[in-house]
């Protein structure tokens, strides 16, 4: 075993994060890095327990979490096989588009509207959209899937005075780009993107079908029209074991 899958010193017993979650994170990262590609199998529980300095029950809990995510599959009498699929590459550029970014990597792309409301957004949203405190925004909650596999969940805000019909447009088109077009915006660009990583929680775990301890990549973005007027603030959580974000240089 190589590189990122280092061993017992990587488990922090005083961190407040359950040991099995830490081990699941380390194994997930090792699998994504291809550390076990030669065999296609995970090491036995006894080997993993010794490497991390924990008991087999803790390792078994970590493996169960990975199996629930579909990353590994236990096979009676053989061991635990890695079921890792290649992660989708999602490019972030001046013209970031969900369908264009993933279209050549998946046969079926789908966006599902989970919730919509008109409300004042948090202070960070109002500032990014150039709106006065308390001004109404249209909020959309969307989960996006590729080949029936959920890959991201997003929360987006749009100025309500300009995009009052955004929820209805998205429900019809299942596309932000098509919805903008229906509402009079022919083109738009990405002004900024900030990327971080956190543990998945609550509704994100359920909608993305993740187990406790799974990592999501968070992209906070602002889109504008071609005149620079803010149109959209979004916070998108990507399942890290399914998607890798790549930042492309401006053309």
N, C-alpha and C positions, 0 to 999 in steps of 0.2 A: 504494500500500500504506500501511497506517495503523498507528498505535498500537503494539502489542506487537511487530510485525515490524519492528524498528528498523534493523538492519544490522550491518556488520562489527564495530562496537565491542562488540556483544553476545557475540562469540566470544572466549573466554578461552583463549589458547594455553598458559598455564602452569597451568591448573587441574587437569590430570591426567585430564580427561574428553576422550575422542577428539573431534576437531572435528566429525566427521560426526554423532556422537550429539548434540552441542550444537545443530547445525543442524536435525536432525530434531526435537528438542524445540521449537525456536523455530517451525518450520513447523507442527508439530502444534498448538501453542498458537494460532498465527495462524488456522489452519483452524477450530479450535473457536470462536474469537472472531468468525468470519464475515468475515475480512478479504478473502476472495476470492469472496464470494458473487455479486458482480455478473457475473463471467465464468464461474465454475464450473471454472476451469482454474488450474493453477499457472503462475507465470512460467517462461520458458525457463531452462535450466541456466546459460546465459551470464549472464543477469540476476541469478540467485541467487548465482552465483560472485562476481560483482562486488560485490554487496550485502554478502556476508559476508567478502569478501577472501580467498577460498580458490580452489583450482582446481576444474575441472568434475568431476574424479573424486571429490572429497570430497562435492560436492553430489549426485552420482549415487549414492553410497553411502547418503546420508541419504534420498534419494527411494526407494531400494530397500527400506530399512527400513520406510518408511511404506506402501509397496505391499504388503509382507508382512503388515502389520497390517490391510490392507484399507481404509486411509484414502484412498489415491490409486490411480489405475490408468493406466499408460502406454498410449497409443493410437498405433499406428504412423502417422506422417505428420500427426498432429494435435497431440500434446503430452500432458501429464499431466492427467487429469481428476480432480477431487475426488470421492471416493465417500463422503464423510462422511455418516453418519447422525446424526440428532438424538440427543443424549445422553439417556439415561433419567434421570429425576429421582427420587432416592431420599431420601424425607423421614426425618429423624431427630427423634424426639419422645419423649414419655414412654412411648408404646406403639409402639415401632418393630417392625414386622413385615415380613418380606421379601415375602410374597405380597400383603398389603394395600398396601404401598408401591408396588409395580410392577404390580399386577394390571390396572389400567386402561390400561397403556402397552404391554403385550405379550400376545400370544395364548397363549404357551406358556412357563410358568415351571417350571424343573426344578432340583432339588438332588441332587447325586451325592456319596455318601459315598466318599471316597478312602482313608481309613485311620481306624482306631479303636484305642485302647489304654487300659489302666488303669495309671496311673503317678503319681508325685509331680510336681506342676507346678513351674515356675520360681518364684522368691521373689515376684515381682510378682503372680503368679496366686494363690499361697497367701495373701498379704496381702489381696488384693481379695476373696477368697472367705471370709476369716476362718478359715482352716484352719491347723493346726499344721504346721511344716515336716515333710515326709515323708509327710503324710497322702495317701491315694490319691485321684486324680481320674480321671474319664473324659475322654479327649481325643478330639475328632472333627475330622477334616480334611475339609472340604466345598468343592466347587466348585459355584457356582450360575450358571445360564444363563437367558437370556431369548430366546425364539424361536431356540433352538439356538446362541446366541452367548454364550460365557462372559463373565460380567461381574464375578464376584468369587470369591475363594478365602478361606476362613475357617478359623481354628484356634480351637476352643472347648474350654473346660474346665468340668466340672461336678463337684460333690462326689460321690465314689463311694458314700458311705454312704447317700445319698439317691437317687442316680440311677444305680445299677449297671446298669440295663437301658436306658440312654439310646441306646447304639449300635444295639441291636436295634430299639428303637422308631423311631429315625430311619431305619433301613434299610427299615422297613415303610411309614412315613408320608411320608418325604422332607420333613418339616417339623419345625422345632424347637418351634413352638407346639403342634402335634398331639402331639408326643412328650411335652412337658411335661404335656399333658392326660392322656395315657395313664398317666403316672407320678404323677398326683395333684395337679398344679398347674393350677388352672383359669384363672388370670390372673397376669400378671407385668408389671413396669414397668422402664423404663430408669433406672438411678441416675446413670450418667455416660457420656459419650462424649468421647474425645479424638481429634482429627483431625490428620493430618500427611500429607506427600507425600514419596515416595522413588522412586528408580529401581527398576524391577522386576528381580528376580534369580532365578536358578536355577529351581526348580520352579514358582514363580509365573509366570515367563515361559512355560513350557511349557504349564501348565494353562490359562492365560488367553490363550494363542496371541498372545503379544506378542513384539516384536523387541527386541534390546538397545537400551537408552536410553529405552524406554517408561516412562511415569510411572504409579505406582499411588497412589491415595488410601488411607491407612491409618486405619481407625476402631477404636480400642481402647475396648471397652464393658464395662460391668458391669450385669447384670440382677438384679433381686431379686423376691421374692414381695411380696404386698401388706403383709406385716408388716415388710418391710425386710431379710429374710434373703437374703444373696447366693445366687443360683442358678447363674449363668453368667458366665464371663469369656471374652471373645472378641476376637480380633484379625483384622479383615477387610480384605483388600486388594482395592480396586475398580479396574478399568481406567479410568484418568482420561479417556480419549477416548470412553468409552462411558457413563459414569455421572457425574452431578453430585450431590453431597451437599447437601441443604438442611436447615438446622436450624429446626424449627418451634417457636413459643412454646407453652408449656404452656397447656392449656385452663383 
